[in-house]
Amino acid sequence: MQVWTFIVLIVIILLILGFFIWINKDRKYTSSRTVASAYDAWTNDRLLEELWGDHVHLGYYKGSFRKTDFRTAKVDFVHELVRWSGLDQLPIGSRVLDVGCGIGGSSRILAKEYGFDVIGITISNAQVKRARDLTPNNCSCRFEVMDALNLQFDDGSFDGVWSVEAGPHMPDKQLYADEMLRVLRPGGFLAVADWNKRGPVSKPNSYWENFVMRQLLNQWAHPDFSSINGFRSNLVNSPFYCGSVDTEDWTNLTLPSWIDSIVEGFRRPVAVLLLGPGAVFKGLREIPTILLMRWAFANGLMEFGVFRSRG
Ligand SMILES: C[S@@+](CC[C@H](N)C(=O)[O-])C[C@H]1O[C@@H](n2cnc3c(N)ncnc32)[C@H](O)[C@@H]1O
């Protein structure tokens, strides 16, 4: 047997195994504990960090220029959202809250490159520990374990509020919007980016679309997705809303991320192998969901929404 045939066979076998693990062991949302333990596991095994760096979000791909480095696209995403949301109008030293901060990739950019005083909060203990370890002493960032639906901050205590791809984990989208707007001071800047389901359509979802949607929810501990208009209404209907809300659809600008996130595994095989055989299986386990995400965003079932508001 030729060596390539052997490798292809092994990959096929691993993919089949990964598929069966995937379909049988989902991470269906039951409470914020489901989310916390999923992120604790993703953080402690270091697989995502080895592959994608310290950002757990999609990249931004400008125009027709196709970047090959997912990590650069992620950093670009942060700068594009800062610019689009107007956060860059805030002076150095402004207080910014990062809601659902992961291991602090965005928080550190906001602190180091924009001079903000940043507090990142997440529901995962392991993420807070890792975020603190990754943050140098001279970086103006702090991290706390806290529920986004019960923020332990006074009203109007932040000049900016930032939240990237945390919304799909929130069981109460209205409370998520209310809490972010509550802690934002009058005139402050809100920047949110999220995975959204499409708005209402005239015909019901097909069997396949329902299957895909169920997997996108259950595999990654999502209670539900908002639509872009749905979350816009949550912001506008909040008792703390006092200005304007703009939205944009960045689906096409972020779409290459899904395939790139898989390609990173093949670009860094040594990093994955050094984490042990378990990491290879864990990585394979995520591939079907990533491919379904890609399909859903490419075919209009999902949309990548960005939201900005002035407090
Ligand atoms: C997809 S990750 C995005 C992480 C980070 N924003 C980034 O861009 O790298 C989602 C984040 O939301 C956090 N999260 C989910 N539910 C939360 C909740 N109820 N309260 C606080 N954080 C939450 C997760 O712990 C995780 O850090």
The ligand as an ORCA input file, in Angstrom:
! r2SCAN-3c Opt
* xyz 0 1
  C     -17.121     32.344     21.286
  S     -16.423     32.844     22.805
  C     -15.871     34.459     22.386
  C     -14.747     34.895     23.277
  C     -14.182     36.289     23.037
  N     -15.216     37.289     22.927
  C     -13.307     36.321     21.834
  O     -13.743     36.958     20.893
  O     -12.222     35.746     21.847
  C     -17.861     33.174     23.832
  C     -17.529     33.723     25.201
  O     -18.728     34.070     25.886
  C     -18.586     33.659     27.235
  N     -19.922     33.509     27.843
  C     -20.906     32.684     27.460
  N     -21.964     32.820     28.278
  C     -21.630     33.743     29.203
  C     -22.307     34.337     30.316
  N     -23.543     33.999     30.640
  N     -21.636     35.263     31.021
  C     -20.373     35.633     30.714
  N     -19.692     35.110     29.674
  C     -20.311     34.189     28.925
  C     -17.820     32.367     27.142
  O     -17.295     31.988     28.389
  C     -16.769     32.762     26.112
  O     -15.731     33.449     26.742
*
